[in-house]
Every structure is written in C-alpha cells, then in structure tokens.
Amino acid sequence: MTSELEMKQWSVISERGCEASALTYEEARRLVHRLGGEGRHGLCIITDEAASRMTTGGLNKKSEVNLDRT
C-alpha cells in the first residue's frame, strides 16, 4: 500500500498562487526549499484538492469583487 505522502496529490502555493500541483510530498518539499532560496514568500504545501478550491472558490471571487469597486 502506498502512503499518501508518496501519491502525486500535493500542491505548492505561494503569495503568487499555485506554483505546482500533482507532486509527491517529497517533490513538493524540494520545490518549497528551492523557491524559498529564491526569495519566494508564503510557501505552503497543501493537497491538490485544497488548491483547486482556492483557485475556483472564494479567494479569487473576492478579489474580482474588490477590483469591480475601484
């Protein structure tokens, strides 16, 4: 049986948005280390499912509403 950490179900997000998806946890951890070394901020490892909710859910919709008001 494969551990969830070995499954390609992890995403890396930063202050810029989703950096990569469909990674193993080890691949995600390496990417966080590399991006952190490049000065990227707000790095987190989350599941692909959670990342997809962020890009299709409330966060982007709220940003669009704020843009309409200006």
C-alpha positions as CSV (number, residue, x, y, z in Angstrom):
1,M,0.0,0.0,0.0
2,T,1.3,3.4,-1.0
3,S,1.5,6.2,1.6
4,E,-0.5,9.4,1.0
5,L,2.9,11.2,1.0
6,E,4.0,9.1,-2.0
7,M,0.9,9.9,-4.0
8,K,1.0,12.7,-6.6
9,Q,-1.7,14.7,-4.8
10,W,0.3,17.7,-3.3
11,S,0.5,21.3,-4.4
12,V,2.8,24.2,-3.5
13,I,1.3,27.6,-3.1
14,S,2.9,31.0,-2.5
15,E,1.8,34.6,-2.3
16,R,1.7,34.5,-6.1
17,G,-0.7,31.5,-6.2
18,C,-0.3,27.8,-7.1
19,E,3.3,27.1,-8.1
20,A,2.9,23.4,-8.9
21,S,0.4,20.6,-8.5
22,A,0.4,16.8,-8.8
23,L,3.6,16.3,-6.8
24,T,4.6,13.8,-4.2
25,Y,5.1,15.3,-0.8
26,E,8.9,14.9,-1.2
27,E,8.8,16.7,-4.6
28,A,6.7,19.5,-3.0
29,R,9.2,19.8,-0.1
30,R,12.1,20.1,-2.5
31,L,10.2,22.8,-4.5
32,V,9.5,24.8,-1.3
33,H,13.2,24.6,-0.4
34,R,14.2,25.8,-3.9
35,L,11.6,28.6,-4.1
36,G,12.5,29.7,-0.6
37,G,16.1,30.0,-1.6
38,E,15.0,32.2,-4.5
39,G,13.3,34.6,-2.0
40,R,9.7,33.5,-2.6
41,H,7.4,34.1,0.4
42,G,4.2,32.5,1.8
43,L,5.1,28.9,0.7
44,C,2.8,26.1,1.8
45,I,2.3,22.5,0.9
46,I,-1.4,21.6,0.6
47,T,-3.4,18.9,-1.2
48,D,-4.4,19.4,-4.9
49,E,-8.0,19.3,-3.7
50,A,-7.5,22.2,-1.4
51,A,-5.5,24.1,-4.1
52,S,-8.3,23.6,-6.6
53,R,-10.8,25.1,-4.1
54,M,-8.6,28.1,-3.6
55,T,-8.4,28.9,-7.4
56,T,-12.1,28.2,-8.1
57,G,-13.6,29.3,-4.7
58,G,-13.9,32.4,-2.6
59,L,-10.4,33.8,-2.8
60,N,-10.4,34.7,-6.5
61,K,-14.1,35.7,-6.4
62,K,-13.4,38.2,-3.5
63,S,-10.5,39.7,-5.5
64,E,-12.8,40.2,-8.5
65,V,-15.4,41.9,-6.4
66,N,-12.8,44.3,-4.9
67,L,-11.5,45.1,-8.4
68,D,-15.0,46.0,-9.6
69,R,-15.4,48.6,-6.8
70,T,-12.3,50.6,-7.8
